[in-house]
Amino acid sequence: MTREKELKELRCREQRKVLAVADRGEEDFWVYYECPACNKRLSEFDEFNYCPYCGQKLDWSVLDD
């Protein structure tokens, strides 16, 4: 395993907060969540401990704010 892959693996093990992204439609306003590593949209109803796309360890405490 190369040094670059090792560093990427270590970063995925660190817990990072999901990103709350506000989006506004014509009449509605809603918030969705993204993985901080790969920026894929996540469902707040599932609240995975790890991103199903890249394996990043996730912190959902942003939902409590």
C-alpha positions as CSV (number, residue, x, y, z in Angstrom):
1,M,0.0,0.0,0.0
2,T,1.4,3.4,-1.0
3,R,1.8,6.2,1.5
4,E,-1.0,8.2,-0.2
5,K,-3.5,5.3,0.2
6,E,-2.5,4.9,3.9
7,L,-3.2,8.6,4.5
8,K,-6.5,8.4,2.8
9,E,-7.4,5.4,4.9
10,L,-6.5,7.2,8.1
11,R,-8.6,10.3,7.1
12,C,-11.6,8.0,6.6
13,R,-11.3,6.6,10.1
14,E,-11.6,10.1,11.6
15,Q,-15.2,11.0,12.4
16,R,-16.3,14.1,10.4
17,K,-19.6,16.0,10.5
18,V,-22.0,15.6,7.6
19,L,-22.5,18.7,5.6
20,A,-26.0,20.4,5.8
21,V,-26.8,21.9,2.5
22,A,-29.8,24.3,2.2
23,D,-31.7,24.3,-1.0
24,R,-34.5,26.6,-2.0
25,G,-37.2,25.7,-4.6
26,E,-39.8,28.1,-5.9
27,E,-42.0,27.8,-2.9
28,D,-40.2,25.4,-0.5
29,F,-37.0,25.4,1.5
30,W,-35.3,22.2,2.6
31,V,-32.0,20.9,3.9
32,Y,-30.2,17.8,2.7
33,Y,-27.0,16.2,3.9
34,E,-23.8,15.3,2.2
35,C,-20.7,13.2,3.0
36,P,-17.8,15.6,3.9
37,A,-15.4,13.4,1.9
38,C,-17.1,12.5,-1.4
39,N,-20.0,15.0,-1.3
40,K,-22.6,12.4,-2.1
41,R,-26.1,13.0,-0.8
42,L,-27.1,11.1,2.3
43,S,-30.5,10.3,3.8
44,E,-31.0,11.8,7.3
45,F,-33.4,9.0,7.9
46,D,-30.8,6.2,7.7
47,E,-28.0,8.0,9.6
48,F,-25.2,5.6,8.6
49,N,-22.1,5.4,10.8
50,Y,-20.1,5.3,7.6
51,C,-20.7,6.7,4.2
52,P,-22.0,3.9,1.9
53,Y,-20.1,5.4,-1.1
54,C,-16.6,6.1,0.2
55,G,-16.4,4.7,3.8
56,Q,-15.9,8.0,5.6
57,K,-16.9,7.7,9.3
58,L,-19.8,10.2,9.9
59,D,-20.9,12.4,12.8
60,W,-24.6,13.2,12.6
61,S,-24.5,15.7,15.6
62,V,-25.4,18.5,13.1
63,L,-29.0,17.2,13.3
64,D,-29.1,18.2,17.0
65,D,-28.1,21.8,16.2
